[in-house]
């Protein structure tokens, strides 16, 4: 098979297994890195991209300018259309596979072995959190630049190799191990000479220079709350877990929580130690018999070093840590199979079966990512110690207005990690929406006592004092929040809404400031204003505001949903239907749109279509009380009393404070 046909096969198969990722919305860190990141809106921000830490986190420890710059290109092409970002990730991932193919050919002349090892890499379900997860792009970029650098080094094109190494350092911190790979290669194959030695020293110099810049922009702590011995023991323990995942990728999820070992004599540590000893023995054997095989094994360990715990990072264990290192194991695996299985048909059948298993697992796992609620529930199922997953699931319920479901999740997150101030603040918002201002203020002040530089707590305090009509204090709190983090547009939006509520002239000044920072952030302001006007039944003004929002961001399902709701209230049902369908084309998993479309069909007397849409909303979110309630009303209208009672009871089970459901249950009982 020619190289062009092989590369076409790579693109085709990668496109097939990741096709359903096109329906995965922005998720988790995508909000900060893309949706709310004004730096990617325009190439004029390139200086800011290269001088700012990733996503302006409260404790930034990442500096990845090329990752952010890549989103800048995406935004130029696709704006807020997440499918375009997924397309970029799939294409880049395939390029990594092609580069691995070239590297494989350098060491193994058998093209069949190279193709199968690279297909195992391309189709592995472990890379869903690299390819499907748009924020995982840093792993892909660093792989591309490191592979280009190493391939050019092998061809003794040292300057270009040096340039691509620089690009890799701008992509992800794990690139710092590359000089060790070069040392390992030169030692293993005895290729030290004046040119290679000079090249090596230039790599170390560049590493030192970039690390120094990194420390200025996004300082990395070199100390950990865990001892070096415990971190090292966990790394030994993790080896067996990583190898198991590579060959048997079951129960995948993000945000692994781990138990740090404190003794060598723990069962998992001892087992992994013996496995590691076997691999070291295998390396020594390969060193004497087949140095290419020794190189593959060394590759695996060298690219796992950044995640060994020697230098503290934000996680101990993750599937994407294997992204570059996995190639060494996959190519060894295929080589062993070729040696052990002499029958060509059995060899091909075995590998094709394995590839089919990998491909189906990737497709299946992508479906889970399509539903954000299922995504976080899966993490909690397999990693019940993930406080972030509890918090993020709580945020989903909170946004849906289901405070009773959100509140215990925030409490659970705090039980696992009492210092998790984001969950504590979210809990405060729950009390705020329930009208318990005293408890809200108590929590906020407690947060600020521990961390007076947490801007979002100051912003909530501003809301509290706005409700108290203590406007001077409220204004000072909003301004304090903006002063702490002037780069976060959401804080400026809060200040704008404060001035807008009071009809103060400062509102226009703040609005202009927001527009200067990120004109696309105005869409959210127009959306909130449109919703407020819709709730007041000022439909003409609401229509004007939502049109402004859509003009800025035409790829937001919620904007079209509200647009349709306004038309529905204006009794322009045909237009309402068209915009509900438009909302579903953007986000086919938006249960709120299906629920609203069901209500439209009820108005039009088309009960069969209404029932279908309510059931669809429930299938997308089995904990959606409004859909159960509306389905109950529909059954009541159709005289299906028992089914109506069942739906109203389900509504109250999910939302005990849902008074209309109580009313209709009592009404049914009275009639009976």
Secondary structure, DSSP 4 states (H G I P E B T S, - for coil): --HHHHHHHHHHHHHHHTGGGGG----TTHIIIIIT-GGGG-GGGHHHHHHS-GGG-TT-----HHHHHHHHHHHHHHTT-HHHHHHHHHHHHHHHHHHHHHHHHHH---HHHHHHHHHHHHH-GGGHHHHTSGGGHHHHHHHHHHHHHHHHHHTT-HHHHHHHHHHHHTT-GGGGGHHHHHHHHHHHTT---HHHHHHHHHHHHHHHHHHHHHHHHS---S--SS-HHHHHHHHHHHHHHHHHHHH---S--SS---PPP--TTSHHHHHHHHHHHHHHHHHHHHHHH-HHHHHHHHHHHHTTGGGSSSS--S-S--GGGGTTTHHHHHHHHHHHHHHH---HHHHHHHHHHHHHHHHHHHHHHHHHHHSHHHHHHHHHHH-TT-HHHHHHHHHHHHHTT-HHHHHHHHHHHHHH-TT-HHHHHHHHHHHHHTT-HHHHHHHHHHHHHH-TT-HHHHHHHHHHHHHTT-HHHHHHHHHHHHHH-TT-HHHHHHHHHHHHHTT-THHHHHHHHHHHH-GGGHHHHHHHHHHHHHHTT-HHHHHHHHHHHHHH-S--HHHHHHHHHHHHHTT-HHHHHHHHHHHHHH-TT-HHHHHHHHHHHHHTT-HHHHHHHHHHHHHH-TT-HHHHHHHHHHHHHTT-HHHHHHHHHHHHHH-TT-HHHHHHHHHHHHH-
